[in-house]
Amino acid sequence: MRDPRYDVLFEPVPIGPVTARNRFFQVPHCNGMGYRDPTAHAVMRGVKAEGGWAVVCTEEVEFHPDSDISGFVEGRLWDDADIPAHERLVEQVHAHGSLAGIELVHGGMAAGNLYGRIPPQGPSHLPVEGYDPIQARRMSRDEIATLRRRHRLAVARSLRAGYDVVYVYAAHGLTTLQHFLSRRTNDRTDEYGGSLENRARLLREVLEDTLEECEGRAAVACRIVVDELLGDEGLGRSEIEEVFGLVGELPDLWDLMVGFWPDDSLTSRFGHEAWTEEHFRGLKQLTSKPVVGVGWLTSADTMVRLVRSGVVDLIGAARPSIADPFLPRKIEEGRLEDIRECIGCNVCVTGDWTATPIRCTQNPSMGEEWRRGWHPERFRPRGSDAKVLVVGAGPAGLETATALGKRGYEVVLAEATRELGGRVLAEARLPGLAAWIRVVDYRKGQLSRLRNVEQALESVVDADDALGFGFQHVAVATGARWRADGVGRWHTRPLPVDPGMQVLTPDSLCSGARPDGEHVLLFDDDHYYLGGVLAELLAREDRRVTLVTPAPRVSEWTVNTMEQERIHRRLLEVGVDLRTGTALAAVEAGGARLACAVTRREEAVACDAVVLVTARLPEDGLAEALLARRDEWAAAGVISVRAVGDAWAPGPIATAIWDGRRFAEELDAPPIGDALPFRREVVALSPAVT
């Protein structure tokens, strides 16, 4: 039963001509599927609606090829041919009584138009965002009129597809409407430039066009940046208050965000829940229309406070709705302990940056709802009475045991230490990563209520144990260890290492070991978050740290989690010396030899210890020992043995958890041989005319 203190979250909210059945609003967010995987995308959104989100929106949807963001796979509504894909999404959302929203976008100076090869347009003659060698042309009055006409056509198509909420988008630094609003990108001197009223003219016109086209058949939402966080160089809070004075009563809903996309999706390493509150407070009082806003909101109590204190009317979420599509329903049913809280790692965002289907550390079913038929809450019943041994209680083992337990299998989860969690337990103690412990906490909570799953702590399992206790299936989730020989991307063979130099790895640092001396050289050939986190850890412990990486940037891959610049800044702030484009060539007595990643020119540097963050080796000894005794399986009753997670192939925590779910899903499933392991949509060929 729902706790009465959360009743306010389930009040209906009128949004113009439509009504949201509660205050949970899944704001538009990317997913890496878009126009390429329309059914997978639609079913994913439908699961959100099933989970209780009253409004479920698309990602940004291009409405004409004069503004395409190819390289990213977003939504498209270029012409009538795209309508069926959107009808499918609307159908999935409506099936569960939710409203479907579409966010139309003209990227302007944020889009290189690499697919259509149409020169980008914007308010000014300026290069496009990023480093594409492309420049946008200043829009003429006729071209502004064309943009308005095409946006209006897209609104009409949105209505034909059945959408209930249509967005006018002026946020994230990704839209022409924001480019016109901001003096950073608008240097015009005509009626569309100069004063704020002039810079807001196009926003007003598009809002009026959209309202006229919708004619009460759908609500009109405006997503707007409330502060670009650029000081006097950009659009600030005081000007946004003026914008509300100009057009505050036009849309049926205001959707608020802060800064640019990396700010809006701030990782937990650099932010906290409801960090946007100070930026949003007071804006709701400038309009009579409902307001929605995000802020990595994961606590039901925080949500209630924001509503009751008049900060927002609707609880906006992207990442929390990805981690747990059923968050609203669990609050409504009084099951807060079952909420899969977002950890703020931004693995979900990497799907967009790599043009691959969305994924999530906490929710391995995300993106697999249609492709593999996985559901975040429902599991198919077990296919036999087999008993399963899961060895290792890191992220893969925890997910394997949890999913198998929910399928109804009798499971024993054996862990060699006193605590569940594996690498997550260790990494969550590092600077900025405390929220990651939610990965363990959620699964511990689920396991505690599964009577068919037995936990055996301080239990070291060998091959004889696995074969001797009557298990039919064995999942070896024993993790991986960091290499101490320098092998990784740059070196595929061990480095020369002088035995007189202290060499540490992430494993040794996480276990409490520390360098003997003051000056530490950390070689990061992993390029994700851990090298930077460990450098910060050592610097905060008053050691002089030099971070060396062959990549052109520190923590290079975190451009995909949109935190690379913040990591770089944090390392500079704590005094880490950064040596990019540089590789470790050898570890010597009293120091190391470094090599330029381009010229290979070497130099000697002094240091007291070396930390290697390079590659990992799977701890697959138990799996290998069992596979070597395959001839004994029949007598022991064992049917299958498989390494899972990092013990199978080291990767991010999200990958380990996903592989644990895969093991549980595939157990007792018929073999597929060489068939594809997931569904895909294949485009229909058009006539080959010339």
Salt bridges, closest charged atoms under 4 A:
ASP3 OD2 - ARG5 NE 2.98
ASP7 OD1 - ARG2 NE 2.82
GLU11 OE1 - ARG23 NH2 2.60
ASP37 OD2 - ARG36 NE 2.80
GLU50 OE1 - HIS375 NE2 3.11
GLU50 OE2 - ARG378 NH1 2.42
GLU59 OE1 - HIS41 NE2 3.85
GLU62 OE1 - ARG76 NE 3.04
ASP66 OD1 - HIS64 ND1 3.42
ASP66 OD1 - HIS106 NE2 3.36
ASP66 OD2 - ARG150 NH1 2.97
ASP80 OD1 - ARG157 NE 2.91
ASP80 OD1 - ARG160 NH1 3.24
GLU103 OE2 - ARG223 NH1 2.80
GLU129 OE2 - ARG184 NH1 3.81
GLU143 OE2 - ARG137 NE 3.15
ASP164 OD2 - HIS94 NE2 2.63
ASP187 OD1 - ARG138 NH1 2.94
ASP190 OD2 - ARG188 NH2 2.85
GLU191 OE2 - ARG141 NE 2.92
GLU205 OE1 - ARG148 NH1 3.48
GLU208 OE2 - ARG204 NH1 3.49
ASP209 OD2 - ARG148 NE 2.90
ASP209 OD1 - ARG152 NH1 3.84
GLU212 OE2 - ARG152 NH2 2.74
GLU213 OE1 - ARG152 NE 2.70
GLU215 OE1 - ARG217 NH2 3.96
GLU239 OE2 - ARG183 NH1 2.70
GLU239 OE2 - ARG199 NH2 2.83
GLU241 OE2 - ARG237 NE 2.88
ASP255 OD2 - ARG223 NE 3.44
ASP263 OD1 - ARG566 NH2 2.58
ASP264 OD2 - HIS172 NE2 2.70
GLU277 OE2 - ARG281 NH2 2.27
GLU277 OE2 - ARG305 NH1 2.85
ASP301 OD1 - ARG5 NH1 3.33
ASP313 OD1 - LYS284 NZ 2.81
ASP324 OD2 - LYS330 NZ 2.76
ASP324 OD1 - ARG340 NH1 3.78
GLU332 OE2 - ARG2 NH1 3.66
GLU333 OE1 - ARG335 NE 2.98
ASP338 OD2 - ARG335 NH1 2.99
ASP338 OD1 - ARG449 NH2 2.32
GLU341 OE1 - ARG438 NE 3.79
GLU368 OE2 - ARG371 NH2 3.16
GLU368 OE2 - ARG372 NH1 2.92
GLU377 OE2 - LYS330 NZ 2.84
GLU377 OE2 - ARG340 NH2 3.14
ASP385 OD1 - ARG382 NH2 3.13
GLU399 OE1 - ARG443 NE 2.73
GLU419 OE2 - ARG429 NH2 3.75
GLU427 OE2 - ARG423 NE 3.23
GLU458 OE2 - ARG418 NE 3.23
ASP464 OD1 - ARG629 NH2 2.90
ASP485 OD2 - ARG483 NH2 2.78
ASP525 OD1 - HIS527 NE2 2.96
GLU536 OE1 - ARG269 NH2 3.56
GLU536 OE2 - ARG540 NE 2.90
GLU536 OE2 - ARG570 NH1 3.22
GLU541 OE1 - ARG514 NE 2.77
GLU541 OE1 - ARG543 NH1 3.39
GLU556 OE2 - ARG553 NH2 2.86
GLU588 OE2 - ARG593 NH1 2.44
GLU602 OE1 - ARG593 NE 2.66
GLU603 OE2 - ARG579 NH2 2.43
GLU619 OE1 - ARG481 NH1 3.34
GLU632 OE2 - ARG629 NE 2.93
ASP646 OD2 - ARG423 NH1 3.04
ASP646 OD2 - ARG616 NH1 3.08
ASP659 OD1 - ARG642 NH2 3.29
ASP659 OD1 - ARG662 NH2 3.07
GLU665 OE2 - ARG661 NE 2.78
GLU666 OE2 - ARG662 NH1 3.70
ASP668 OD1 - ARG380 NH1 2.91
ASP668 OD2 - ARG407 NH2 2.95
